[in-house]
Amino acid sequence: MKRVLLAALLFAPLSVWAETAGQDPFTQGSAEAGAAKAAVCAACHGPGGNSSNPAWPKLAAQGSSYIYAQLKQFKSGARVNALMAGQVAALSDDDMRNLAAYFAAQPASPGVASESAVAHAQPLYRGGDAARGVPACAACHTPTGTGVEAAAYPRIGGQHADYVAVRLKAYRDAAATDLPDGNFKVMAGVAAKLTDDDIAALASYVNGLQ
């Protein structure tokens, strides 16, 4: 009997691991299952989430917790986008978890920053601007732009400059409205202090981060 109990204790962790193998650690989604659902996403976001259209974001290597959170917001209407609302309408919670896991597992294609943007954006990205109350972007998005998965801070390194600029301006515009506490409100507060030149330079700069 003792041998049976010992064998059960020894092999239990292995069986648990086998059941969870392949699951994304943040969403518990399956990248394999997500791949089957991702074909329709490729029309806008490109094969494997590497969009070639600068107006549509790259999803490859994006944090799964961030993707999952955004899909939920599109589905609930908390984040408004007519095209995405139609795409997520029929997705179950498991579908969204699996899609997030799939895109997080895909290799990202690199971008390129313009030389003129680096001199303006690099000090702002790495150190912020204390005089204007602008924090360093790297504090949340890391020096290489990989983001912080556990906090759902998104990966911005390699992201299309056009898309980043549009999002920063949207955050800036939203700063004048009554926003609930959360990451969006934090970003709105930061973007409110950025000029158009800051935004253009930062957008190009993060496109080149790898």
Secondary structure, 3 states (H helix, E strand, C coil): CHHHHHHHHHHHHHHHHHHHCCECCCCCCEHHHHHHHCCCCHHHHCHHHCCCCCCCCCCCCCCHHHHHHHHHHHHHCCCCCHHHHHHHCCCCHHHHHHHHHHHHCCCCCCCCCCHHHHHHHHHHHHHCEHHHCECCCHHHHCCCCCCEHHHCECCCCCCCHHHHHHHHHHHHHHCCCCCCCCHHHHHHHHHCCCCHHHHHHHHHHHHCCC
